[in-house]
Amino acid sequence: MSNSKKLARAHSGLVGELMIPGDKSISHRAVMFGAMANGTTEVTGFLSGADCLSTIACFREMGVHIEQKDDSVTIVGNGLDGLKEPKTVLDVGNSGTTIRLMLGVLAGRPFYSTIAGDESIASRPMARVTKPMKQMGTKIDGRDSGNKTPLSVRGGTLKAIDYVMPVASAQVKSAILLAGLQAEGRTSVTEANATRDHTERMLTAFGVSVEKEKNTICINGGQSLQATNVHVPGDISSAAFFLVAGCVVEGSRIEMKNVGLNPTRAGILKVLERSGANLTIHETSNNGGEPRGNVQISGGELTPFIIEGEEVPTLIDEIPVLAVLATQIKGTSIIRDAEELKVKETNRIDTVVGELAKLGADIEATDDGMIIRGGKPLTGGSVISHGDHRIGMALAIAALCAQGDVTLQEFDAVNVSYPRFFADLSSLMD
């Protein structure tokens, strides 16, 4: 990605309605679970972004018949035993969700596979997943003793484990549960802080019994998935950019339709509410265990915020754009306990701080987050997404309130999760 884009500045309020594209996390899981299930699964509202298309490609490589057109996907599953040994390397592209959850699927399959991705994936830690997979009996190897891709997997008979999570990661939790589904006995995962629970909700929708007591999730091996229809809600992580845009551009009034309101993902709504944002939330339905609704935001005078502790996993992907919001609030905002940002598509602590500083933000990196002293106008300049979709979109929101021209390098990184992002943003400025 080497192209650049001059970002738009807002000369008046952003006004309009948006239908938020499908949730990336749920779209991944809908394809995976449909491929592992018995029968035909129909998915609507699918996010046709690069990451989710990588998941489709991986399962096609294992012999699953999948038809996809825009936001509709049909998956013809033949159960876990219907998955075949891939003839080539499973390429996850830029998708951390794909590779980590796929390791849980491959762990119990009686064949050999190799899985890899792009340069970003090659730098991201995989031992957090491969360690529990090895404890369950999977043979996994790769660079850095199985911590880096490419990874080779020889799946087979698994034994159940009781695993206490050393880091808060829904991806690791999900991989263990998917491996536990194929293990002999009862597998449990205990979290210090609750992470997004899309896997537990969707497994239940596919007919699998999942038990939860406090922060421990249990699954019995030997259960099979039964095909079902999945309607994917809009991605709150994508809505987040417009939620912040509505706050930072005076005179804005934006309504977002069909937004996922899963409480393990909706931390940004709580931050905005306690900061004083004019926010209206109307829940409309609860399909497949995933609540959804319409969210309206309009500008107002906000107070600084602190994000820390158990709240962090509920908004980890929204921190880049929340940092942009903090630059526009008078006073000091603080983000703590967000070390996980260091192992995303980029080191998002350093990347957010470095790029916003180019625009004149008073922002400082810490070991586990950042300190933002807001109220200082942003200036123009040239910034770069570093191939990270959420950094690219966050910088586009920053440009709305900058006093000079902002040019974004590698702007098409946004296609990973929100291909029509710039068109939607433009529609609010017409």
TORKE-355615 format. One record per atom (N, C-alpha, C, O): z, y, x. Coordinates in steps of 0.001 Angstrom, whole numbers, plus 500000, padded with zeros to 6 digits. Atoms other than C-alpha are relative to their C-alpha. Example, Ala and Ser with C-alpha at 12.3 -4.5 7.8 and 13.67 -1.06 7.14 Angstrom:
# residues 2
500000498810500890 507800495500512300 500000501200500900 500665501181501936 499940498810499180 507140498940513670 500730501090499230 500899502198499739 
***
This chain:
# residues 430
500000498818500843 500000500000500000 500000501248500890 500982501524501579 500069498850499115 498830503146501755 499574501258499256 499443502315499874 500471498839500729 497713505481498978 501136500939499636 502302500547499585 499010498973500315 499470508699498048 499672500629498655 498545500547498166 500158499383501313 499994510573494807 500818501280499949 501993501284500316 499246498764500227 500953514167494079 500769499842498693 500182499616497635 499152500234501170 503865513896491691 500083501239499124 500008502372499600 499963498907500961 504143515977488555 501351500698499999 502395500065500154 498781499224500250 506675518773488126 500074500311498508 499048500484497851 499826499697501423 508126519456484690 500151501506499816 501091502110500332 499924498561500269 507430522996483508 500623500275498639 500885501425498287 499305499883501286 508980522331480105 500636498652499710 500486497710500488 499295501229500329 511024519659478379 499067498822499789 497919498986499375 500739501235500235 509858516059478220 500306499522498584 501466499292498242 499793500322501422 509353515112474572 499066498868499591 497876498880499908 500846501058500523 508138511934472923 500727498688499850 501926498584500111 499493501358500171 508609508243472168 499301499066500976 498117499230501270 500558500996499096 508089505342474542 500383498605499541 501509498376499100 499692501414500177 507841501602474010 500190499432501398 499225499275502146 499680500428498642 509587500301477116 499438498600500258 499603497711499423 500557501335499707 507806497357478808 501079498942500135 502253499256500335 499070501123500044 509407493922478787 500924499900501197 500578500290502312 498981500165498965 512522493130480761 499515499012501062 499096497899500743 500497500832498904 511604491728484173 500825498732500155 500272497641500299 499126501160499824 514629489439484474 499787498960498909 499752497760499184 500165500921501125 514111487937481026 498595499399500002 498427498232499649 501360500525499923 510338487590481497 499904498855501003 499291497826500721 499964501085499013 510891485544484672 500581498726499394 499990497651499499 499283501160500517 513341483240482922 499253499349498839 499274498126498701 500751500567501123 511189482821479809 498903499063500500 498690497989499936 501049500856499426 508347481441481947 500612498761500635 500140497647500411 499368501132499312 510631479259484054 500533498969499022 500265497776499160 499366500928500932 512555477763481156 498967499337499102 499102498165498751 501077500599500773 509403477260479110 499291498912500782 498888497895500216 500654500990499151 507884475394482062 500854498750500178 500320497663500397 499078501136499837 510979473151482312 500285499295498677 500880498218498662 499651500518501327 511191472533478553 498990498973499512 497905498821500074 500899500915500703 509666469897476309 499379500757498828 500085501218497932 500668499323501095 507042471453474058 499372501314500426 499363501668501605 500728498753499741 505165474726473762 500878501209499690 501412501340498589 499222498771500138 506958478033474294 499057501195499920 498160501350500748 500777498770500140 505454481298473069 500891501181500389 501993501342499865 499246498829499534 506604484465474845 499237501256499603 498052501390499905 500587498697500307 505933487941473466 500840501079500678 502026500882500940 499300498922499305 506852491230475116 500123499753501491 500893500433502169 499955500358498582 506268489654478550 499593501184500873 498673501929500536 500343498954499048 506211492046481493 498893499500500923 499118498620501753 501140500431499196 502782491676483071 499954500779501310 498939501386501650 499910499361498696 503945493066486416 499820498972501098 499840497768500844 500316500891498878 503273491624489855 501056498922500202 500713497767500454 498944500980499769 506666489922490183 499935498840499007 500009497674499395 500002501049501027 506461488042486891 498736499155500067 498759497970499737 501225500776499820 502873487028487564 500150499006501150 499520497948501138 499724500947498914 504123485415490786 500723498768499469 500459497654499922 499305501137500604 506447483233488698 499016499093499269 499080497870499394 501023500798500685 503532482131486519 499182499203501007 498931498014500807 500834500668499001 501468481314489600 500716498804500625 500099497765500864 499242501102499398 504246479159491094 500048498782499088 499874497654499548 499917501137500915 504611477024487981 498631499398499708 498520498193499482 501348500563500119 500862476677487573 499717499067501182 499090498018501028 500212500811498801 500840475335491128 500710498653499881 500329497688500543 499294501266500219 503296472656489939 499495499267498758 500164498376498235 500665500754501048 500935471558487184 500293500425498578 499881499739497643 499674499549501356 502247473536484210 498842500835499443 498339501741500107 501072499243500650 499609474808481778 500592501271499379 501423501211498473 499493498711500474 500254478522481198 498813500914499724 497963501119500590 501006499008500360 498008480974479350 500684501349499825 501701501456499139 499401498670500075 498725484679479725 498940501042499708 497907501099500375 500870498880500307 497060487670478118 500877501196499665 501573501207498650 499176498803500171 498718491056478468 501473499601499886 502035499031500821 498560500281500105 502264490679477092 500295498737499192 501408498545498704 499797501277500700 501752487286475451 499748498840500965 498756498831501695 500113501148499107 502293484007477303 500281498731499208 501225498672498420 499782501314500591 501961480413476139 500220499001501131 499394498892502037 499651500971498966 503645477715478251 500102498626499363 500876498434498424 499942501368500499 503033474013477612 500849499189500980 500386498803502054 499079500695499115 506057472258479082 500062498504499736 499909498046498604 499805501444500116 506542468572479772 501335499585500608 501474498491501154 498672500291499469 510184468764480803 500046500149501510 499015500338502155 499839499908498556 511590468919484318 499201498922500729 498654499163501805 500735501088499352 509995465563485097 498490500236499991 497746499550500691 501422499687500033 506623467071484270 499538500871501156 498337501021501378 500372499182498844 506742469341487329 499472499104501117 500063498067501420 500653500797498960 504446468052490096 500151500656501372 500347501866501487 499919499480498640 504582468402493848 498843500967500251 497682500607500057 501079499038499758 502656471559494773 499173499617501221 499692499078502199 500900500341498896 499629471126497022 499975501084501066 499564500831502198 499982498893499047 500063474538498686 501355500685499951 502214500337499140 498753499236499959 502844476957499551 500182500758498683 499240501376498187 499668499204501184 504562478465496489 500237501431500457 501182501701501197 499961498605499551 503980482210496956 500665500866498936 500114501056497852 499257499187500965 506580484418495238 499674501480500103 500227502288499356 500330498588499840 505016487685496437 501209500806500428 501821500524501458 498880499103499704 507689490398496366 501243499668499183 502208500433499179 498979500253501019 509933488664493832 501203499196500499 501112497988500722 498753500663499639 513499487887494860 500512499107498891 501083498050499161 499571500833501124 514243486572491369 499254498670500009 499852497613499810 500787501231500013 511397484073491598 500490499029501060 500729497860500757 499670500943498942 512373482616494951 501407499437499846 501623498251500096 498621500494500072 516110482376494322 500186499050498824 500838498016498968 499882500923501133 515853480833490855 499160498745500212 499554497652499803 500850501160499731 513006478575491974 500709499000500904 500511497794500759 499266500919499125 515265477133494676 500926499106499174 501115497934499501 499167500811500892 517600475981491888 499196498965499251 499684497860499010 500876500958500687 514689474322490075 499552498908500963 499635497720500652 500544500947499029 513216472703493192 501065499072500577 500757497971501031 498911500771499380 516625471455494368 500089498583499474 500388497659500230 499846501317500600 516611468535491951 498706499253499753 498715498174499161 501281500669500241 512909467686491914 499700499043501161 499857499410502326 500187501030498966 511995464482493792 498685500139500755 497905499191500852 501209499798499199 509238466018495882 500240501095501038 501296501727501070 499919499021498921 508558468296498839 499262501266499585 498214501204498941 500684498735500255 507690471967498542 500358501005501095 501394500898501751 499743498873499099 507426475066500711 499849501266499192 498908501403498411 500006498772500794 508198478491499295 500155501193500931 500955501167501867 499993498811499145 507581481926500812 499535501190499176 499172501049498008 500444498793500680 506686485503499935 499461501013500990 498968500651502058 500542498954499136 505701488835501428 500993500393501099 502013499730501285 499151499575498886 507238490734504366 501406500361499539 502380500092500243 498681499639500520 510075492064502207 500831498750499734 502004498695500102 499298501259500272 511012488555501034 500412499339501314 501495498763501409 499711500637498710 510851487339504648 501228500584500681 501817499941501550 498836499358499374 513636489774505571 501275499861499178 502349500264499624 498838500045500895 515961489017502645 500783498705500180 500191497652500414 499163501182499725 518925486609502993 499899498943498917 500008499250497730 500099501112500941 518518483203501371 501151499005500140 501292498107499310 498891500941499794 521598481415502751 500969500011498828 501606498997498542 499117499921501164 523567482637499734 499586499016498912 500406498601498092 500474501021500932 521378480255497714 499916498637500675 500354497637500107 500215501298499352 520524477546500232 501318499299500331 501372498069500350 498706500632499686 524189476972501135 500504499136498840 500771497953499049 499551500875501098 525284475785497648 498990498900499662 499386497814499239 500997501051500258 521978473897497233 500220498824500965 500141497663500565 499731501059499019 522739471973500439 501275499239499643 501347498021499810 498747500657500406 526275471284499182 499748499008498871 500449498003498757 500314500872501125 524721469697496104 499122498822500421 498943497876499654 500766501137499496 522526467437498254 498538500255500284 497813499333500657 501397499682499716 519211469256498651 499793500174501505 500655500710502201 500363499782498602 517497469194502043 499114501240500070 497995501253499556 500720498731499898 516415472749502864 500013500445501459 501036500359502139 500063499439498657 515229474227506131 499083501221499983 498290501407499061 500815498802499900 513621477457507234 500404500794501227 501230500343502021 499614499149498878 513835480275509739 501482500356499919 502069500380498838 498595499587499941 517311481316510868 500895498997499265 501744499370498455 499204501096500584 518786477938509855 499980499997498473 500991499714497831 500135500037501454 517494478209506313 500407501268499296 500564501278498075 499629498725500609 518450481853505769 498782500866499701 498862501806498911 501199499163500177 514900483238505928 498793499123499679 498716497966500094 501236500706500349 511528482226504518 499054499973501200 499181500771502128 500231500992501063 509383480254504614 501064498912500001 501623498565501042 499009501056500161 511705477578503260 499309498711499558 498421498730498705 500484501304500447 510949473875502960 501111499319499221 502273499352499623 499017500607500900 512683471973500172 499612498550499733 498496498265499299 500164501396500384 513052468228499781 501048499714498944 502201499429499270 499051500178501083 514657467838496373 500301498545499733 499654497654500283 499644501372500331 516304464772494923 501271499935499193 501569500839498412 498773500205500762 519554463432493540 501059501014500411 501361501161501596 498999498969499739 522176466176493232 501354499581499459 501447498829498489 498641500193500512 525934466063492820 500555501347499568 500245502381500161 499419498774500539 527887468612490818 500983500616500999 501597499904501794 499026499302499166 529987471251492605 500740501034499156 500279501442498090 499272498852500546 532596473836491716 499881501100501039 500438500993502132 500359498993499001 531392477000493414 500613501350499642 500459501843498524 499439498655500148 533264480282493881 499071500971500715 498857500858501922 501010499099499456 530782483095494406 500606500977501010 501540501705500675 499497499039499016 531369485059497639 499455501405499779 500078502382500193 500588498706500331 529068487869496434 499589499981498540 499302498924497977 500426499893501401 528206489136492964 498478499950499954 497811500892500381 501460500150500060 524677487844492345 499612499112498830 499912497918498814 500477500790501136 523141486762489059 498943499001500437 498815497933499840 501033500913499524 520290485187491011 500607498732500590 500133497629500319 499338501166499406 522606482909493001 500659499160498903 500521497937498879 499361500702501124 524615482031489881 498960499194499219 499196498037498871 501044500664500779 521393481174488052 499445498786500732 499215497740500124 500520501118499217 520103478980490879 500944498803499941 500505497660499810 499019501087500046 523328476968490872 500011499343498620 500094498118498523 500021500564501352 523235476532487088 498744499161499773 498809498116499126 501239500771500170 519605475368487215 500040498711500813 499508497685500387 499802501232499237 520470472901489954 501014499106499294 500847497887499238 498975500753500715 523572471876487990 499454499267498796 499966498211498424 500661500635501140 521334471054485035 499404498644500404 499224497754499572 500638501220499499 519799468346487243 500970499108500782 500570498069501306 499018500717499183 523026467140488921 500761498964499187 500762498987497956 499121500981500635 525308464218488191 501388500607499855 502053500898500850 498675499433500229 528457465582486574 499951501429499495 498925501894498998 499799498667500575 529718469025485627 500097501034501122 500975500944501980 500023498946498982 528911472070487758 500621501271499430 500380501636498279 499413498729500425 530920475276487590 499735501085501041 499647500814502238 500186498823499148 530345478760489000 501032501033499571 501129501375498392 498978498992500292 533171481297489249 499637501303500692 499382501330501896 500329498669499481 532458485015489686 501249500865500076 502134500762499226 498922499008499933 534857487725490847 499748501087498962 500663501497498248 500414499018501002 532935490261488726 498807499447499238 497899498868499835 501083500533500822 530659489349485838 498664500631500374 498566501848500529 501354499519499748 526935489622486609 499155499760498763 499608499132497806 500869500135501170 523990489749484221 499904498536499565 499787497635500396 499869501361500530 524077486706481949 498764499526499243 498875498736498306 501235500410500691 520435486299480900 499777498496500086 499300497886499130 500214501439499853 520337482756482267 500835499219499003 500323498316498342 499131500716500931 523332481596480219 499510500156498558 499491499190497795 500464499753501357 521984483219477054 498709499235499702 498549498657498627 501284500641500259 518485481821477474 500102498483500044 499419497804499277 499794501445500007 519627478309478390 500488499547498624 500052498519498105 499490500321501333 521523478308475108 498877500033498967 498800499170498092 501131499901500936 518395479452473251 499055498815500143 498392498430499179 500851501172499768 516532476511474827 500746498686499756 500274497618500147 499295501201500435 519147474078473501 500961499391501000 501425498269500797 499081500511498986 521339473671476594 501406500527499721 501579501702499398 498610499591500197 525132473742476241 500550500603501294 500585499941502332 499383499300498868 526722476289478595 501360500498499537 501470501141498494 498647499587500376 530461476904478527 500500501084500954 500220501052502152 499440498932499181 532259480005479753 501450500221499638 501792500344498462 498590499668500182 535976480609480218 500375501021501050 500390500729502246 499766498864499112 536891483982481691 498763500191500880 497675500423500353 501139499767499119 534653484316484779 499423498708500571 498734498735501591 500544501283499559 533808480611485143 499009499467498975 499313499359497787 501057500536500850 530550479207483763 499777498542500379 499668498221501562 500144501440499752 530114475422483398 498762499457499300 498394499899498211 501162500656500587 527079473246482768 500034498522500360 500323498161501501 500059501442499772 526759469475482384 498582499588500367 497615500029499745 501301500481499586 523924467736484178 499397499046498993 500105498485498158 500683500957500861 521322465639482388 499501500555498690 498860499833497926 500495499411501243 520603468058479545 498527500375500154 498060500671501254 501410499610499977 517001468804478606 499795501272499191 500541501555498253 500354498775500701 515433472054477469 498963499696498928 498054498896499145 500953500146501096 513581472241474154 499290501329499783 499929502379499707 500804498787500112 510750474731473726 500462500880498852 500916500388497819 499659499038501038 511433477860471729 499134501235500202 498451501345501221 500750498757499848 509830481251471154 500936501090500513 502081501194500073 499188498963499374 511084484185473221 499331501351499791 498166501540500141 500484498617500121 510681487856472316 500787500834501000 501989501048500837 499340499304498895 511448489849475442 500276501453499617 499355502157499203 499713498586500279 513252493185474907 499508500894501130 499180500409502213 500367499049498960 512343496322476826 501034500011501113 502219499775500876 499153500067498810 513771496541480334 500827501275500144 500274502358500334 499143498820499874 516764498869480515 499904500614501388 500141501810501556 500180499456498659 516137499211484250 498767500895500068 498720501827500871 501161499114500096 512749500715483389 500318501222499144 499893502335499453 499587498874500850 514229502844480609 500851500997500777 500862502188500466 499069499161499240 516723504189483157 499331501234500581 499944502300500641 500685498853499395 514120506440484771 499791501111498989 499882502291499327 500208498992501036 513424508185481485 501330500500499434 501416501632498958 498669499517500366 517114508331480605 500425501132500931 500951502153500487 499641498957499029 517666510313483792 499066501200499871 499506502346499960 500939498892500182 514506512357483272 500424500899498844 500334502124498933 499554499232501147 515842513403479877 501221500852500291 501448501875499644 498800499240499618 519046514586481529 499681501159500943 500285502227500843 500214499003498936 517567516533484448 498988501069499624 498941502124500257 500997499004500408 514741518341482635 500470500667498713 500544500030497662 499465499265501150 516055521010480291 499005500012498842 497802500181499036 500840499975501190 514754520864476736 499356498677499667 498485498618498800 500606501309500233 513914517158476844 500610499298498795 501771499515498448 499541500875501077 514177514742473935 499103498765500019 497956498813499575 500797501211499813 513012511202474654 500642498858499230 501843498617499347 499510501197500679 513339508162472418 499284498780500551 498056498748500622 500541501240499448 512857504701473910 500250498864499021 501378498641498581 499936501060500998 512097501787471599 500206498636500653 499759498392501774 499890501410499618 513104498125471904 500626499812501382 500148499002502176 499334500090498699 515454498588474873 501070498899499956 501855498831499010 498953501007499905 517596495626475941 501363500635500181 501533501527501012 498658499416499968 521279496384475373 501061498988500418 502235499133500079 499054501003499498 522866493348477029 501115500711500767 500834501449501710 498894499263499360 526354494584478046 500137499736501496 500717500555502208 499922500243498552 526042492941481489 498924500775500758 498860500708501986 501063499207499389 523054495248482127 500097501483499654 499392502298500250 500071498663500590 523935498431480245 500970500992500619 501371501956499966 499046499110499344 526242500090482773 499538501440500071 500361502354500017 500498498628499904 523978503124483060 500313500795498743 500543502002498814 499694499290501243 524607503959479402 501437500505500012 501721501599499523 498602499588499917 528351504071480060 500177501174500960 500954502090500691 499924498900499039 527882506316483100 499513501296499365 500144502343499507 500540498799500638 525729508733481127 500937500528498921 501123501738498792 499100499574501072 528150508787478207 501228500713500559 501619501763500050 498794499352499482 531196509585480331 499695501264500805 500582502075501074 500394498763499320 529210512238482200 499632501105499021 499411502250499418 500248498985501020 528527514008478912 498580500093499499 498218501092498877 501397499964500453 524888513125478207 499923499910498481 500773499295497837 500269500097501437 523513513558474693 499217498716499752 497988498699499816 500568501338500068 522886509872474095 500274499390498639 501409499393498163 499852500686501280 522254508048470826 499429498593500140 498305498415500609 500411501400499872 522060504238470680 500052499353498624 501066499428497930 500062500661501300 520942502289467612 499523498576500202 498337498351500444 500384501398499824 520994498488467895 499207499542498784 499599499783497642 500891500387501088 518180496974465855 499958498501499746 499738498079498611 500057501448500204 518290493203466443 500665499286501163 501045499897502162 499413500834498951 519674490328468495 499220498690500021 499599497716499372 500905501141499965 516894487871469306 500286499155501229 500296499662502351 499733500880498871 517681484855471453 501265500351500750 501393500071501942 498747499630499347 521141486196472145 499930501297500772 500924501703501374 500158498757499249 519756489410473670 499941501189499033 498941501368498338 500030498824500871 520735492590471783 498991501024500491 498741501148501689 500986498972499651 518170495368471682 500072501118498983 500651500957497909 499971498889500936 517683498727470068 499247501200500535 498532501108501532 500662498756499628 516436502304470297 501025500941500625 502161501040500161 499105499101499265 517941504828472710 499338501365500091 498176501477500482 500515498631499916 517511508602472522 500859500807500957 502087500727500925 499294499170499018 518420511017475312 499477501421499924 498280501640499737 500412498598499871 518383514806475510 500921500668501012 502031500203501273 499280499335498917 519539517234478164 501333500574499559 501582500776498371 498686499413500240 523023518647478450 500687500239501337 500217499771502374 499281499739498753 525521519864481009 500877498797500331 501743498421499541 499313501226499626 526862516834482875 501067500255501063 501022501240501800 498958499956498981 529920516218485006 499764498887501020 499136497882500690 500212501025498970 529966514240488297 500608498661499594 501474498596498720 499535501337500345 530573510504488191 500377499219501254 499951499535502365 499674500980498966 532091507709490259 499612498631499465 499960498271498341 500387501369500352 530599504217490181 500620499072501028 500432499264502229 499329500900499065 532633501378491685 500406498717499291 500321498610498068 499373501214500521 534109497909491250 499123499186499086 497932499010499344 500684500943500883 533139495653488379 498836500636499243 498023499921498657 501121499337500672 530760498274486952 498692499849500796 497604499876500220 501190499990499141 528377497975489926 498966498947499613 497787499289499513 501032500982500358 526689494659488953 499263500314498702 498154499820498494 500640499686501277 525905496097485501 498942501091500117 498244501384499146 500989498936499828 523733498860486977 499435500046501416 498945501087501855 500386500002498592 522847497777490522 498576500509500202 498315501220501173 501391499570499834 519102498369489994 499774501446499591 498734502023499906 500146498624500459 519690501780488432 500599501015500978 500473502221500761 499339499076499070 521589503260491396 499026500983500651 499384502151500797 500902498989499430 518487504847493021 499756501193499081 499783502337499535 500277498866500884 517728506922489933 501292500719499596 501259501912499295 498727499314500236 521422507625489281 500336500940501157 500979501971500956 499820499093498869 521503509117492781 499192501282499795 499645502374500141 500808498817500332 518683511436491677 500738500865498980 500798502086499123 499225499256501001 520753512413488632 501146500766500650 501393501925500316 498845499371499355 523745513164490847 499621501265500766 500425502190500883 500413498797499270 521714515670492870 499911501214499083 499944502350499555 500173498909500968 521339517747489681 501285500355499266 501285501222498392 498709499726500639 525016517703488662 500879500768500976 501053500340502117 499120499211499136 527322520366490080 501280499207500287 501954498732499373 498828500776499611 530089518667492047 499589498762500784 498408498541501047 500232501164499142 530430515469494052 500078498701499209 501083498421498556 500033501334500600 529411512048492722 500082498963501113 499570499177502212 499755501025498978 530386508861494565 499599498632499463 499906498283498323 500349501388500320 528950505342494541 500626499114501059 500369499282502251 499300500910499093 531108502592496067 499722498543499607 499185498260498535 500047501451500284 531163498774496287 498589499508499686 498408498551498934 501395500342500305 527360498606496254 499287499453501235 498124499776501476 500605500580498790 526740496649499482 498742499211499680 497852499087500521 501148500812500400 524257494511497540 498694500776500095 497623500180500209 501200499178499883 521835497444497706 499293499799501340 498098500067501461 500574500153498657 521279496626501376 499015498840500074 498200498785500995 500858501196499938 519495493343500556 499062499928498798 498701498842498344 501023499942501038 517146494491497810 498620500090500669 498482499737501840 501341499902499427 513406495147498323 500004500805501297 499231500529502215 499709499285498765 514578497660500916 501515500095500103 502224499673499189 498593499600499963 518002498703502153 500079501265499159 499818502364499648 500112498864500926 518328500944499126 501027501090500264 500840502221499817 499077498925499638 521341502809500454 499296500944500967 499201502144500711 500649499167498986 519497504047503540 498726500638499477 498436501793499790 501281499484500488 516175504456501729 500198501141499017 499529502169499119 499735498927500967 517548506502498827 500501501246500710 500020502349500451 499427498855499294 519577508722501130 498935500699500844 498827501925500825 501011499410499132 516719509229503579 498918500743499248 498520501834499656 501097499371500734 514055510026500995 500463501225499215 499760502235499179 499511498827500736 516182512348498846 500381501135500950 500267502307500593 499693498964498999 517322514176502001 498738500766500388 498805501958500688 501262499323499704 513650514946502681 499702501101498984 498996502065499281 500207499015501060 513699516869499395 501142501002499920 501239501771498964 498932499009499930 516774518850500396 501306499606499347 502208500435499227 498751500436500638 519452516752498672 501124499943501027 500906499589502186 498793500127499167 522977516919500094 500590498627499691 501421498485498794 499662501390500294 523474513160500235 500332499271501291 499684499474502318 499481500656498798 525334510931502666 500199498509499722 500772498128498702 499821501443500123 525231507167503184 501382499595500479 501914500165501432 498760500621499543 528436505140503442 499723498506500183 498620498036499905 500206501433499770 528950501479504320 499649499252498717 498909498269498751 500206500733501256 528924500465500650 499466500865498875 499616500519497703 500529499142501048 527240503308498815 499552501342500523 498933501434501583 500439498659499594 526669507030498998 500855501070499340 501508500834498324 499319498822500536 528183510456498402 498935501057499772 498163501376500676 501018499011500352 526060513048496608 500689501271499549 501445501273498578 499450498693500373 527029516711496503 498901500744499262 497963501264499867 501091499529500836 524973517964493617 500006501481499713 500889502217500151 500126498610500408 523839521261492168 499095500821500892 498835501987500593 500899499308499085 521549522200495058 498562499686499594 498221498514499432 501377500273500428 517876522631494055 499260499113501000 499430499243502212 500848500813499137 515465520031495386 498747500791500378 498275501638499619 501195499321499504 512498521207497440 498820499036499960 498960497884499547 501156500864499894 509003519857497936 500021499201501287 500916499355502118 500098500784498782 507927517419500594 499223498724499775 498783498435498662 500677501287500062 506310514099501366 501035498892500116 501847498884501041 499041501106500036 508270510950500502 499240498689499898 498036498678499643 500654501301499985 507565507234500615 500843498979499241 502071498993499321 499275501014500778 508467504321498346 500463498832500860 501328498060500447 499719501142499120 508636501878501286 499654498676499299 500246497637499593 500390501205500720 506939499401498940 501009499537498976 500898498421498466 498927500356500936 510007499411496662 499745500722498679 499766501951498613 500364499413501297 509146499937492996 501044500968499470 500691502028498954 498969499133500583 512496501435491999 500182501280500818 500530502322500262 499959498786499186 512493503863494925 498849500919499610 499032502129499477 501150499197500379 509012505012493974 500209500730498686 499908501920498586 499780499366501303 509953505683490347 501137501016500050 501069502056499395 498898499045499864 513233507363491303 499512501302500628 499916502386500208 500530498797499351 511349509765493581 499099500783499056 499041502011499133 500816499301500997 508927510551490748 500876500813499056 500488501904498637 499067499255500854 511907511594488613 500581501179500764 500766502256500198 499513498887499181 513266513689491483 498980501131500043 499350502305500007 501058498990499917 509909515481491686 499927500877498755 499470502018498825 500045499222501237 510242516606488060 500767501304500113 500384502316499525 499157498819499912 512956519060489035 499962500648501390 500802501491501704 500146499382498682 511806519938492566 499306501354499876 498509501575498965 500574498652500056 510851523535493310 498685500112500755 498024501149500708 501276500010499290 507884522580495467 499242498726499697 499719497864498959 500822501174500234 505120520021495508 500575498778500727 501034498874501865 499524501255499411 506135516404496147 498847499002499993 498199498790498969 501025501038499876 503714513762497419 500679498678500303 501516498592501202 499409501322499828 504619510080497137 499005499070500674 497913498834500157 500796501009499317 503211507615499650 500359498615499434 501502498367499050 499823501359500514 502748503977498527 500484500016498546 501403499288498170 499557499819501391 503034505021494883 499779498758499145 500487498551498159 500304501127500879 501524501816493522 500982498851500131 500763497789499547 498903500975500006 504674499876494395 500580499849498598 501167498813498286 499430500050501353 505671500696490783 499393498880499171 499972498479498162 500660501054500770 503235498005489597 500807498706499959 500561497848499112 499152501193499988 505842495375490469 500732499834498677 500849498722498163 499198500120501222 507869496197487372 499547500899498853 499945500677497710 500340499043501060 506243499076485448 498593500547500246 498442501704500641 501368499579499684 502441499228485783 499561501301499331 498748502036499891 500460498793500691 502069502031483228 501003501162500133 500995502085499318 498943498995499840 504968504149484523 499441501424500023 499902502281499268 500496498627499856 502940507201485536 499292500465498732 499356501646498393 500640499636501267 500920507123482297 501049500355498949 500879501317498200 498930499702500958 504123507002480232 500661501343500324 500960502131499427 499388498722499599 505616509868482243 499096501168499619 499561502195499124 500960498944500342 502466511920481758 499970500259498497 499803501403498074 500060499835501458 502533511309477991 501122500877499472 500978501510498426 498875499170500417 505893513057477759 499825501465500382 500576502329499931 500223498637499499 504491516155479482 498798500668499328 498515501842499565 501202499452500656 501385516606477313 500369501011498910 499484501568498260 
***
